[in-house]
Amino acid sequence: MEKNGLFNQRIRLRHLHTFVAVAQQGTLGRAAETLNLSQPALSKTLNELEQLTGVRLFDRGRLGAHLTLVGEQFLTHAVKVLDALNTAGQSLNRKEGVNNDIVRIGALPTAALGILPAVIGQFHKQQKDITLQVATMSNPMLLAALKSGEIDVGIGRMSDPELMSGLNYELLFLESLKLVVRPDHPLLQENITFSRVLEWPVVVTPRGTTPRQNAEDLLLSQGCKMPAGCIETLSASLSRQLTVDYNYVWFVPSGAVKDDLRVGSLVALPVTTQGTGEPIGILTRIDATLSAGAQTLLSAIRKTLPE
């Protein structure tokens, strides 16, 4: 039997649910909790899927599971299948005569924290009767969700050409890496060096994300490395709360903290960071015709840019 035929016969929804959960959560442990599975059971299902595909979908290590390039490509199809089933289920319960005008947006967690509150306020001044569904996700998940039609508009980063196929990208702004603390952090009373900074607890995004790679590159350029015992999370709101309430140092893209820096609830440490910044932009599908509501959302995004 041909390999593709064998794959089609043996693939199960549990394989796709497991794969997408690991891609979303970044570790097998967190994905197992999300699916109410034991980690050995989840690992077995993931191994089955990789045997069926004949390729390695994740690079798995002590600090988590990160999609390979092939894994990112497969993610697009897995999300599309699951979303199609979800849409089919919703259609069975849809009531006649009900207004179903919905605009769906996906954004990087830091972009959501930095610009979406103002965007949503602007949007609802003009579109009071449209439901706006907002999801925060990693960049690979965002690209996959766009291609599958799960979301209408994304705020994210450019990726490899293969993964950007079929997508439009419109640059909004460049965001640089900041090291921020609360205004009364003891570090602000000292002569700040990177080695001294790393004596304090750190909040940073997980491995495999662009902000984390930028943080690692910055520390390497200074002869340092990320300390053990740091807090790794994709949740910008959790990271912010830890930094506001406790003596954490948050390695964060500038767009996420522009308002906090302006009002003084957080302070950027006076250290030099590298590069001109990471491009953040609007992502849409080339073959999709956006609704009037989605067009209004795009207009609000363009008007609400970080300073």
N, C-alpha and C positions, 0 to 999 in steps of 0.2 A: 504494500500500500504506500502511496506517495506520502511524503512527510507532511504536506499541508492537509491531506485528507485525514491523517492520524491526529493531527492537531485539532482539526474541526470536530472530530468524534469524541475526543477525550477532554477538551477544555470545558471547564465548569464555571458557573458564576462565582463560586467561592474562590477560585483562582484569581479572578479579576478584582473581587472585593479585597482580597488579601493584598494583592499587588498595589492597588490604589491606596489602601490604608498605610502601607509601609512608605510609599512615596510621599504621602501627606505628613506623616508623623516623624519620619526621619530615623526611627529606631524600631526594631522588632518588638521591643518591650511595650512601647507606647501604642503601637499598632495592635498588639494582642489585647491590651486593655480596651481599646476602642471597639474591637470586634467581640469582646467577651470570650476570648480564646486563651488557652495556655500558650506560652511562647514556643514550646516544642511543637505543638500542633500547627501553629502559624508557620514556623520554620519549615515544617514538612510540606505544607501546601505551597510555599514559595519555591522550595526545591523542585516539587512536581512541575510547577509552571516553567521553571528554567529548563527542566529536562524536555518538556513539550516544545518549547520555543527553540531549544538547541543553542541558546545564547545566554550570556551572563547579563542580567537586568540590573543588578545592584553591585556596587563595591561595598562589601560588608567588613567592618572593622570594629575595634573596641569602642569607638566613639559614635557609631551609628551606621546606617545603610544609605548610600548615596547612589542615585540613578547613574548608570552608564549612558553614553550617548544613544545606544540602541534602546535602553530602558526608557529614556525620555521620548523617543519616537513611538515606542509601544504604548506609553502612557496616553498619548493622544487617542489611540484606538480603544483602549480599555475604558477611558472616561466616556467616549462616545457611545459605546455599547451600554454602559450602566445608565447614562443619561437618557438614552432612547427608551429603556425599560421604565425608568421613572416617569418619563413623559407619557408613555402609554398608560401607566397606572393612573396618573392624574387625569387623563382624558376620560377615563371610565367614571370618575366622580365629578366631572365638570358640569355645573348646572347651566341650563339654558337661560339666556338673558342677563347673565352676570358679567359685569365689566372686568375683563381680564387683561387690561393694559398694564404691562409690567416691563420695566427696564432692569436688566441684570448687569451688575458691574463687579469685576474682580480686581483686586489691587494687592500689591505687596503690603505686608503689615505696616511697614514704616511709612509708605505712601498714604495708606488709609488714615493713619494717625495725623500725618502732616497736612494733608490738603482736603480730605473728604468731608470733614465737618462743614467747612465753608462752601464746598461744592454742593453738598446736599441742601444747605440753606438757600443757596442761589437757585438751585433746580426747583425746589418746591414753591418758590415765589411765582414761578411760571407754570408749573405742572402740579397743581394741588391734588388732582384726582388720579395720578399715576403712582402705582406702587413701585418703589425702588428697592431691589434686592441687592444687598452688598455682601460679598464674601472676601475674606482675606486669605491669601494663599501664596505659596512659593512660586517663583518664576516658572519652573517647569509645569506646575499644576495650572498656572494661569494660561500658558500657551496651549496646553492640552484642552482646557475648558473652552477657550475661544474656538479652536478648530472643531470641537465637537458640537458647538452651538449651545453649550451650557450657560455661557455668559455672552452678552452683546458687546461689551466694552471692557478693555483691560487697561490698568496703569501698571507698567512693568518695564523690564529691561530688554534690550536686544539680546539675541542668543545666536547659536550657530546657524549658518545659512539654511541647513537642512530643516531645522526646527522652525525657522521663520517663513518657510514656504507657505504661501497662501494668506499671509498676514500683511497688513499695512502697519507702519510704525511712524509716528509723528513725535519728534523730540519736544519735550516740555521744558526741562531744566536739567542742569548738572548738580548732583548732590555729592558733597564731600564727606569724608569721615570725620566725626567729632568725638572727643572724649569729654563727657559731661558729668557733672556732679551737682549735688544740691549746694545752695549758696553758702551754707555754714560748714562745708566739708573741711576737715583739718588740713587737707592738701593745699588749700588756697592760702594758707598761712606760711607755706614753706617755699624753698627753692625747688621747683618741680623738675624732676628727671623721670624718664620712663621706668627706670629700675625702682624708683620710689613709688611711682604710680601703681606698679604691679604688686606692691606690698599690701594694697587694699583689695577687697573683693571686687570682682569684675563681672559685668553682665554683657553678654555677646550673643550673636545669632549662632546657630549650629554650623558645624562643618558642612561644606558643600554649598553654602550661600555666598553671594558676592560680598556682602559686608564683612563676613567672617574672613574670607580670603584677603580682603583689603586690610583688615586688622592684623592678620598673621604677617602679611608682607611688610606692614609698617613696623611691627615689633622686630622682625628679622633685620630690617635696615638699621635698627638701633642696637643690634646685638642682644635682643631679648626674645623671649617666647611667651606664649599664652600660659598663665599659671595654672596649676592644678586647682581644682575646687571652684572654678568659675561657674556662673549660672549661664546655661545655654538655653535660649528660648526664642521662638519665632514671634512670641506675643509682645508687641510693642507696648501695649497698655500695662502688662505686668512689669516689663523692664522699666518703664517710666515710673511706676509706683514704687518699685524697689529703690530707684535712684532718688526720688523725691523724699522718701521716708527714712532711708538708711544711708550709710556711707559707702555705697557702691560707686564704681566708675563704669559708666555705660559707653561702650563703643557703638556709635549709632550714626546712620546717615543723617546729614544736616536737615533734610526736609522734614524729618519726623519731629524735630525739636525746635523749629523756627519760632513758634509762638512762645514756648517756654523760655527760650533765650531772650526773646524780646521783652517779656514781662519780668524776667529775673527769677522765675521759679526753678530754673536750672542754669548752670554756668559752664561754659566751655573752658577746659583747662588750656592754658597758654602753651601748647606744644605744637610743633610743626608736623603736619601730615602731608602725605605724598600725593602727587598727581593733580589733574585738573578736575576730577570728579567723575562720578558714574552717571551716564545719561539715563534719565527716566522719561518715558513717553507714553503716548496713547497707542494702544494696540486694538485693531479691529480686523475682521475678516475681509479679504478682497472681494469675495463673491457674495457678501451679505448686504442687503439693502436695509439700512437702519431706519427705525420708526422715527416719527416726529419727536417722540419723547427722548429717544436715544440721541438724536441730534441736539436737542436742548441740553442734555447732559454733557455732551462734548463741548458745547459752547460754554457751559459753566466751568468745566475743567480748565479750558484755555484761559478763562478770565481769572482763575484763582490759582496763581502760581506762587511758590515760595519766593521770598525776597532774597 
